[in-house]
Amino acid sequence: MVQKQNEMLNGFWRIKWWRYRYAILAGILLNIFLINHFFLDQSISDLNPFPATQYPPPTVPRPKDADAPPAPSGVIVTPPKSSATYNLNDYNFNGQYVGWPLERLCGETKWQEGLVFVCDNNSGGIGNIRNFILTCIRYAIEAGATGITMPQIQRRSETDLANIFTTGFKPLNYFFDEEHFRSSIETYCPQMKIFNTKTDIPNAGKIQEITEFYPKDLNVDTDGCDGRGVNRHLDQFRQKFDQWIRDNKRPSSWEEPTTLRFRWATFFEWPIIRDGPEFAATFGDLLRINKDIEKIAVKTILELQKFAGVQPDGTLITAPYLGVHLRTESDALNFWPDFDTQSDGYIREADTRNMKHAYLASGNATDGHRFGIDHPYDTGFIAYPNNRTVTPIGDPIGDSPDVPATSANLTQYRAADFISVINALGKNATFAKQIPGVHGKLDVSKVGVLGHSLGGASAATAMALDSRFACGSNLDGAFWGNLTQISKAVTKPFLLVEANGHNRTSDASFAAFLDANPKGKYVLDVKNAKHATFTDLAYLSDVAKAAGIPVPEQDFGTIGGERMLVLLAKYLDVYFRKCLGGGDIKKGLEGVTGFPEVTLS
C-alpha cells in the first residue's frame, strides 16, 4: 500500500506526544547544557563544587653554570582559558624535566624481564642520531624491555664525510647530557634499567643476541604502505613482537637475558601523534645538548648579538639574524639542492626579512667561505650569479664607532677566505678542475697572496696565520690589528705598493708594520696614483674620459687606468716569480723599466 505524503504528516501529528514527555525534557536540558558550555562565559565545569586542584607554575632555579640568563620559563600545569601562541622564549631549556607523560606510559606498559635494547646502531649528524636514540628507546618501551644499554654515538670518518659507519664510538655525552638522561629515565621510567655496557647485564655470559631486528619486518601481512616513512601499524606492534619472540624461541629472563639491536639506523619512524601532545612535547627533552656545547652556543649567540650591533641586555636575545645550514657536504644526497640554489634561497630570505647578519653552519668549509666570500659591509656593492645586487647602507667601516676593531675583524674574515681557498685547491680535485688547464689537486705548499685595500691588509694577516703563503703584497691598504705581532709573524717577503701621498708619514700603520720587522719588506711608491687607481674602476675611468665624462682626480689620480694596469702587471709578475721561483727580489724589481713614476725602497 502506498501512503501519500499528507497521510504521513497526518500520521505524525496523530502521535500522542505526551507519552514521550521524558525524552523530550531530557533533550531540552541537554541543549541548555550545550548552549551554556559553548556560548556563555561560564562553563558548567566551573560550577563543580569539587574542582581540580590548581597548581601554580613551578619555580625553576637558574643553572649556576649558565653564562647568560635563560629565557623565561613558560611551564603551564593547567590549560589556559584562552588559546596562546607558542614562543621559543617560553621554553626553559635548563628547567626541570617534565616527566609525568613518560611515567604514565611506563606505568601502563607490560614489561618483559631480561629484554635489553642496545641503541647504538646510529649514524649521520646530531639530528639523525638524536632521533634514532629516541626512536630506539620508544620501541624499547613499547616492547616492554626492562633494560637498555647506555646509548653510544657512532663516529663519522674525519677524512670522508660520506663514510658514516666507522669502527669507533663516542659516549653519549659527546653530544648529549648523560647525567640528565640517566636521572630522567631512573626517575620516571624505573622499570627500564640503564646498563653502561652489555657486560653489566646480569648473567652476561648467557646473553642471547638479536642483531638484525627491524620493526617494520613485523608488518609483512599488512597493507605494505609503510615501507618508507612512519610505521603505520604500531597498534599491532606489541602483539606481533611478542609472537615474533615466541616464534624465534627467544624468551627472555634475567637468568638468560636477550639483547636486541636494530639492523640499521632507524629514525623518524615513530609517529608522535600516537602518544599524544604531552608525551610528544616532552619525550625529546631526555636528550639535552651537552652542557659544554650549550655554553659555546650561548657565547656564540651573545657575540653574534654584539656583531649585529645590539648590546645583550642580559635577559633576551633580540638581534635578528639568519640561521644558515649550508648542506653541500660531500655526503649530501643527490636530492639536496646545489650550492647556488641554497645560497640564493638564503639570501632571498634575508632580503625578505631585512636581515643583515647570518650564522652559517656547514661541513663544507669551502662552500661556507664561498657563501660569505663577498662581504656586503666592506664593498660598494655585490653582484650575485642571478644578477641580483646588494649595496650597504652608508659606509659601515667609516661609520663604525670602533674603526680599528671593525677592520681588524674583517681582515680575519678575509684571511679565513684565503686559507679556505688554498685548502680546497689542495684537497678537492673537483674544485681545482674549475680552473682552466688544471686537471687535479694543486700543490699549495708555496703560495703567493695579494689584495687591495682591506684585502691587502688581509693578505698580511693570512701570511701570519698560515705558513703556506710564501710571499704577499698589499696594494695601498692600511694595516689593522696587532701590527707588531702580525709583522713579526710575516717572516717571508712582503711587497707594499703605495698610492701618491699614502705612505709611512701619512699612515702610521705603514710605519708600524714595516718597522716591527723590516727584513724582506719592499715598498713601491706610485706617483699620480690614488686609492681607486688600483681597482677596475680606474680602467673604466679612461672610458669615461674618452666619452667626455669628468673623472675626479682625487679618487683616480692622473696616471690613467690602462697604464696602472700594465704597471701592476709588470711589477707583480717579477715580484712573485722571484719570490716563488727563487732569485733576488730587489734586483728583479729594480730591473723593471719604463715607469719613472715608481720609486722602490
C-alpha positions in Angstrom: 0.0 0.0 0.0 1.3 3.5 -0.9 0.8 6.2 1.6 0.5 9.7 0.4 2.7 12.4 1.8 -0.1 14.2 3.6 -1.2 11.0 5.1 2.4 10.6 6.6 2.1 14.0 8.0 -1.3 13.4 9.4 0.0 10.2 10.9 2.8 12.1 12.6 0.5 14.6 14.2 -1.7 11.8 15.4 1.1 10.5 17.7 0.4 11.1 21.4 3.4 13.2 22.2 2.8 13.2 25.9 3.9 9.5 26.0 7.5 10.8 25.2 7.5 13.8 27.6 10.6 12.5 29.5 12.7 12.0 26.4 11.7 15.5 25.1 12.5 17.0 28.5 16.0 15.3 28.5 16.7 16.7 25.1 15.8 20.3 26.2 18.1 20.0 29.2 20.9 18.7 27.0 20.6 21.7 24.7 20.7 24.1 27.6 23.9 22.5 28.8 25.5 22.7 25.4 24.5 26.3 24.9 25.9 27.1 28.4 29.2 25.4 27.6 29.9 26.8 24.2 28.3 30.2 24.2 28.2 31.6 27.8 31.2 33.0 29.7 30.9 30.5 32.5 31.1 26.8 31.8 29.2 24.1 33.7 32.6 22.8 34.8 33.2 26.0 36.7 30.2 25.2 38.9 31.8 21.9 40.0 31.8 22.1 43.9 34.9 19.8 43.8 37.2 21.4 41.3 40.6 20.0 40.4 43.5 21.4 42.4 45.1 24.3 40.7 48.9 24.2 40.9 51.0 27.4 40.2 53.7 27.1 37.6 56.8 25.5 39.2 59.8 27.8 40.0 62.9 26.5 38.4 66.2 27.9 39.6 68.7 29.4 37.1 71.6 27.0 36.4 74.8 28.0 38.2 76.9 27.3 35.2 74.9 29.3 32.7 76.9 32.2 31.2 73.7 34.0 30.2 70.3 34.2 31.8 67.9 31.6 30.4 64.8 32.5 28.6 61.8 33.0 30.8 60.0 29.7 31.8 56.6 29.1 30.3 55.7 25.8 32.1 51.9 25.6 32.4 50.4 22.8 34.5 46.7 23.5 33.7 45.5 24.6 30.3 44.7 28.3 29.9 41.2 29.6 29.4 42.2 31.1 26.1 44.5 29.9 23.4 48.1 31.2 23.3 50.7 31.3 20.7 53.8 29.3 21.5 57.0 31.2 21.6 60.6 29.9 21.9 61.2 32.3 24.7 58.5 30.5 26.7 60.7 27.4 27.0 63.3 26.9 29.7 66.0 24.7 28.2 67.6 24.1 31.6 64.4 23.7 33.6 63.2 20.5 35.3 62.3 17.6 33.1 58.6 17.2 32.7 58.4 13.5 33.2 54.8 12.6 34.1 53.9 11.7 30.5 56.8 9.2 30.4 55.9 8.0 33.8 52.3 7.4 32.7 53.4 5.5 29.6 55.8 3.3 31.6 53.2 2.6 34.2 50.8 1.3 31.5 53.4 -1.0 29.9 53.6 -4.7 30.3 57.3 -5.4 30.9 59.4 -8.4 29.8 62.1 -9.4 32.3 65.6 -9.7 30.8 64.9 -8.0 27.5 67.5 -5.3 26.8 67.6 -2.9 23.8 71.1 -1.8 22.5 70.6 1.7 21.0 74.0 2.3 19.3 73.4 1.5 15.6 73.1 5.1 14.6 74.8 7.3 12.0 74.9 10.7 10.5 74.6 14.1 12.1 73.4 15.1 15.5 69.8 15.4 14.4 69.7 11.9 12.9 71.5 10.4 15.9 69.2 12.1 18.4 66.1 10.8 16.7 67.5 7.3 16.3 68.2 7.1 20.0 64.7 8.4 20.9 63.1 6.0 18.4 65.0 3.1 19.8 64.0 4.0 23.4 60.4 4.4 22.4 60.3 1.0 20.7 62.0 -0.5 23.8 59.2 0.8 26.0 56.6 -0.5 23.6 58.3 -3.9 23.6 58.4 -3.9 27.4 62.2 -4.0 27.5 63.3 -4.0 31.2 66.7 -2.6 30.2 68.7 -0.6 27.7 72.5 -0.1 27.4 73.7 3.4 27.6 73.4 4.7 24.0 76.7 5.4 22.2 77.3 7.6 19.2 78.9 6.1 16.1 81.7 8.2 14.7 81.8 9.6 11.2 85.0 9.4 9.3 87.0 12.7 9.6 88.5 12.3 6.2 85.5 11.1 4.3 82.2 12.5 5.4 80.2 10.0 3.3 81.7 7.2 5.5 79.3 7.4 8.4 80.0 3.9 9.7 83.4 3.6 11.4 84.7 1.2 14.0 84.8 3.9 16.7 82.2 5.0 19.1 81.8 8.0 21.3 80.0 8.1 24.7 76.5 9.7 24.9 78.0 12.9 26.4 79.9 13.5 23.2 76.6 15.2 22.1 74.2 15.0 25.0 73.9 15.5 28.7 74.3 11.9 30.0 73.6 12.8 33.6 70.3 14.3 32.8 69.4 11.4 30.5 70.2 8.8 33.2 68.4 10.6 36.1 65.3 11.2 33.9 64.9 7.6 33.0 65.7 6.4 36.5 63.1 8.8 38.0 60.2 8.5 35.5 60.7 5.0 34.0 62.5 3.0 36.6 61.1 -0.2 35.2 63.7 0.1 32.4 67.2 -0.1 33.8 70.2 1.5 32.2 73.3 -0.6 31.9 76.6 1.0 31.0 77.6 -1.9 28.7 76.3 -5.3 27.9 78.8 -6.8 30.3 76.9 -5.1 33.1 73.7 -7.0 32.4 73.1 -9.8 34.9 74.3 -13.2 33.7 76.0 -11.5 30.7 77.7 -14.8 29.8 74.2 -16.3 28.9 73.0 -13.4 26.7 71.1 -14.3 23.6 71.9 -11.6 21.0 69.5 -10.4 18.3 71.4 -8.1 16.0 69.2 -7.9 12.8 65.9 -6.6 14.1 63.8 -4.2 12.1 60.4 -3.2 13.5 58.7 -2.9 10.1 59.5 -6.5 9.3 56.7 -7.4 11.6 54.2 -5.8 9.1 54.6 -8.4 6.3 50.9 -9.3 6.5 49.5 -5.7 6.5 48.9 -3.3 3.6 52.6 -2.7 2.8 52.2 1.1 2.9 54.9 1.8 5.4 58.0 0.7 3.5 59.1 4.3 3.8 58.1 6.8 6.4 56.4 6.2 9.7 55.4 2.9 11.0 51.6 2.8 10.4 50.9 -0.4 12.3 52.1 0.3 15.8 48.7 -0.7 17.2 49.8 -4.3 16.3 53.5 -4.0 17.2 53.5 -5.4 20.7 51.3 -8.3 19.8 53.4 -9.1 16.8 56.6 -8.6 18.6 55.6 -11.0 21.4 54.7 -13.6 18.8 58.0 -13.0 16.9 59.9 -13.6 20.2 58.0 -16.9 20.7 58.4 -18.0 17.1 62.2 -17.4 17.3 62.4 -19.1 20.7 64.0 -16.2 22.3 62.0 -15.8 25.6 64.0 -13.6 28.0 64.7 -13.6 31.7 67.4 -12.2 33.9 68.8 -15.7 34.1 69.1 -15.8 30.3 68.7 -12.2 29.1 68.2 -11.2 25.5 69.7 -8.2 23.8 68.2 -6.6 20.7 70.0 -4.3 18.3 68.4 -2.8 15.2 69.6 -3.9 11.8 70.4 -0.3 10.7 69.8 3.2 11.9 66.1 3.6 12.4 64.8 7.1 12.8 61.8 9.3 12.1 59.6 6.2 12.0 57.6 6.6 15.2 54.5 8.9 14.6 54.4 11.3 17.5 50.7 11.7 17.2 50.2 8.2 18.5 51.4 9.2 22.0 49.5 12.5 22.4 50.8 16.1 22.6 52.0 15.9 26.2 54.4 13.0 25.5 55.4 14.3 22.1 56.3 17.7 23.7 58.4 16.3 26.5 59.9 13.0 25.4 62.7 14.5 23.3 63.9 16.5 26.3 65.5 13.3 27.5 68.4 14.2 25.2 69.6 17.6 26.1 72.6 19.1 24.5 75.9 18.6 26.3 76.4 21.5 28.7 79.8 22.4 27.3 78.3 22.6 23.8 75.5 24.7 25.3 78.0 27.1 26.8 79.7 27.6 23.5 76.3 28.2 21.8 75.4 30.8 24.4 78.7 32.6 23.9 78.4 32.4 20.2 74.9 33.9 20.2 75.9 36.7 22.6 78.9 37.5 20.3 76.6 37.4 17.3 74.3 39.9 19.0 77.2 42.2 19.6 78.3 41.7 16.0 74.8 42.8 14.9 75.3 46.0 16.8 72.9 45.2 19.7 74.3 45.0 23.2 72.8 42.0 25.1 70.6 43.1 27.9 71.2 40.0 30.0 67.7 38.5 29.5 66.8 38.3 25.9 68.5 37.7 22.5 66.9 40.5 20.4 69.3 40.9 17.5 67.7 39.4 14.3 70.0 37.1 12.4 69.6 34.4 9.7 70.5 30.9 10.6 72.0 29.2 7.6 72.6 25.4 7.3 74.5 25.1 4.0 74.0 21.4 3.2 76.6 20.9 0.4 79.0 18.4 2.2 80.5 15.6 0.2 78.0 13.1 1.7 74.9 15.2 0.7 72.5 13.1 -1.3 71.5 13.8 -4.9 68.1 15.2 -4.0 69.7 18.0 -1.9 69.7 21.4 -3.8 73.0 22.5 -5.1 75.1 25.4 -3.7 73.6 28.1 -6.0 70.0 27.1 -5.1 70.6 27.0 -1.4 72.6 30.2 -1.3 70.2 32.1 -3.5 67.3 30.9 -1.3 69.0 32.0 1.9 70.0 35.4 0.5 66.4 35.9 -0.8 65.0 35.0 2.7 67.4 37.5 4.3 66.2 40.2 1.9 62.6 39.4 2.7 63.1 39.6 6.4 65.6 42.6 6.2 68.3 40.6 8.0 71.8 41.9 7.7 73.7 39.2 9.7 73.8 35.4 9.4 75.2 32.5 11.4 76.3 29.8 9.0 76.9 26.1 9.7 78.3 23.7 7.2 80.5 20.7 7.0 81.9 22.1 3.7 84.4 24.8 4.7 85.0 25.7 1.1 81.4 26.4 0.3 81.0 28.1 3.7 83.6 30.7 2.8 82.3 30.8 -0.7 78.9 31.8 0.7 80.5 34.6 2.6 83.4 35.4 0.2 81.8 38.8 -0.7 81.2 40.8 2.4 78.3 43.3 1.8 79.7 45.6 4.6 83.1 46.4 3.1 82.4 46.7 -0.6 80.4 49.2 -2.6 78.1 46.6 -4.0 77.9 42.8 -4.7 76.5 41.2 -7.9 75.3 37.6 -7.4 75.2 35.0 -10.2 71.4 35.6 -10.6 72.2 39.3 -11.4 70.8 40.5 -8.0 72.9 43.2 -6.4 73.3 44.1 -2.7 74.5 47.5 -1.5 75.4 48.6 2.0 73.6 51.4 3.8 76.2 54.1 4.3 79.8 53.2 4.9 79.9 50.5 7.6 83.6 50.8 8.2 83.8 54.6 8.1 80.6 54.9 10.2 81.7 52.5 12.8 82.5 53.9 16.3 85.3 51.5 16.5 87.0 51.6 13.1 90.2 49.7 14.1 88.4 46.8 15.8 85.8 46.5 12.9 88.5 46.5 10.2 90.7 44.1 12.2 87.8 41.7 12.4 87.2 42.0 8.7 90.8 41.2 7.9 90.4 38.0 9.9 87.4 37.0 7.8 89.3 37.7 4.6 92.3 35.8 5.8 90.0 32.8 6.5 88.7 33.1 2.9 92.2 32.9 1.6 93.1 29.9 3.7 89.8 28.2 2.7 90.6 28.6 -1.0 94.0 27.0 -0.8 92.6 24.2 1.3 90.1 23.4 -1.4 92.7 23.7 -4.2 95.0 21.3 -2.3 92.4 18.7 -1.3 89.4 18.9 -3.7 90.3 17.9 -7.3 86.8 18.7 -8.4 87.1 22.2 -7.1 90.5 22.7 -8.6 89.4 21.5 -12.0 87.2 24.5 -12.3 90.4 26.5 -13.1 91.2 26.2 -16.9 94.1 23.9 -17.5 94.1 22.3 -14.1 93.4 18.6 -14.1 93.7 17.7 -10.4 94.6 18.9 -7.0 97.3 21.6 -6.7 100.5 21.8 -4.7 99.6 24.6 -2.3 102.7 24.3 -0.1 104.1 27.5 -1.5 101.5 30.2 -2.5 101.5 33.9 -3.1 98.7 36.2 -1.8 97.8 39.8 -2.6 94.9 42.2 -2.2 93.9 45.8 -2.5 92.9 48.0 0.4 91.3 45.8 3.1 92.3 42.8 1.0 96.0 43.8 1.2 95.8 44.0 5.0 94.1 40.6 4.9 97.0 39.2 2.8 99.4 40.1 5.6 97.1 38.5 8.2 96.8 35.4 6.2 100.6 35.1 6.0 100.8 35.5 9.7 98.3 32.7 10.2 99.4 30.1 7.5 103.0 29.3 6.6 102.0 28.1 3.1 101.8 31.7 2.0 105.4 32.2 0.9 105.0 35.9 -0.1 102.4 38.6 -0.2 101.5 42.0 -1.4 99.3 44.8 -0.2 98.1 47.3 -2.8 97.6 50.6 -0.9 95.7 49.2 2.1 96.0 50.3 5.7 97.0 47.6 8.1 94.8 46.6 11.0 95.1 44.6 14.2 98.2 44.0 16.3 100.7 45.2 13.7 103.8 44.3 15.7 102.6 40.8 16.2 101.5 40.4 12.5 104.7 41.9 11.1 106.9 39.7 13.2 104.9 36.7 12.1 105.4 37.7 8.5 108.9 36.5 8.1 108.7 36.0 4.3 108.9 38.6 1.6 106.1 41.2 1.5 105.6 44.0 -1.0 103.7 47.2 -0.2 102.5 49.3 -3.1 101.6 52.9 -2.1 99.5 55.5 -3.8 100.7 59.0 -4.1 100.8 60.6 -0.6 99.7 57.5 1.2 102.9 56.4 3.0 104.5 55.8 6.3 104.3 59.5 7.1 100.6 59.9 6.5 99.6 56.4 7.7 101.0 55.2 11.0 100.0 51.6 10.2 102.5 51.5 7.4 105.4 52.6 9.7 104.3 50.2 12.4 104.1 47.2 10.1 107.4 48.0 8.3 109.4 48.9 11.4 108.4 45.9 13.5 110.2 43.5 11.1 111.8 45.3 8.2 113.6 42.3 6.8 112.1 41.2 3.5 109.8 44.2 3.2 109.7 46.1 -0.1 107.9 49.4 -0.9 106.8 50.7 -4.3 105.5 54.3 -4.3 103.5 55.2 -7.4 103.2 59.0 -8.1 100.0 60.3 -9.7 98.1 57.3 -8.4 95.2 57.3 -5.8 93.5 54.6 -3.8 90.9 53.8 -6.5 93.6 53.6 -9.2 94.4 50.0 -8.1 90.8 48.8 -9.0 89.0 48.0 -12.2 87.2 51.4 -11.8 90.5 53.1 -12.9 90.2 51.4 -16.3 86.6 52.4 -16.6 87.6 56.0 -15.8 89.7 56.0 -19.0 86.5 55.1 -20.9 84.6 57.9 -19.1 87.3 60.4 -20.0 87.1 59.4 -23.6 83.4 59.9 -23.6 83.8 63.4 -22.1 82.6 62.4 -18.6 84.6 64.2 -15.9 86.5 61.9 -13.5 87.5 63.1 -10.0 91.3 63.2 -9.8 91.2 63.0 -6.0 89.9 59.4 -6.4 91.7 58.2 -9.5 94.8 60.4 -9.9 96.2 61.2 -13.3 98.2 58.1 -14.1 95.4 56.5 -16.1 93.8 53.2 -15.6 95.3 51.3 -18.5 98.9 52.4 -17.6 98.3 51.5 -14.0 97.1 48.0 -15.1 100.3 47.5 -17.1 102.5 48.8 -14.3 101.0 46.5 -11.7 101.2 43.5 -14.0 104.9 44.1 -14.7 106.0 44.6 -11.1 103.8 42.0 -9.5 104.8 39.4 -12.2 108.5 40.0 -11.4 107.9 40.0 -7.6 106.0 36.7 -7.4 108.3 34.9 -9.9 111.3 35.8 -7.9 109.6 35.1 -4.6 108.1 31.7 -5.5 110.7 30.6 -8.1 113.9 31.9 -6.4 116.1 34.9 -7.1 116.9 38.3 -5.9 113.6 40.1 -5.4 115.1 43.6 -5.1 117.2 43.3 -8.2 114.2 41.9 -10.1 112.1 44.9 -9.1 114.9 47.3 -10.0 115.2 45.7 -13.4 111.6 46.8 -14.4 111.9 49.8 -16.7 109.6 52.3 -18.3 107.9 53.6 -15.2 109.6 56.7 -13.9 106.6 57.4 -11.6 107.7 54.4 -9.4 110.1 54.6 -6.5 111.4 51.5 -4.9 112.7 51.4 -1.3 
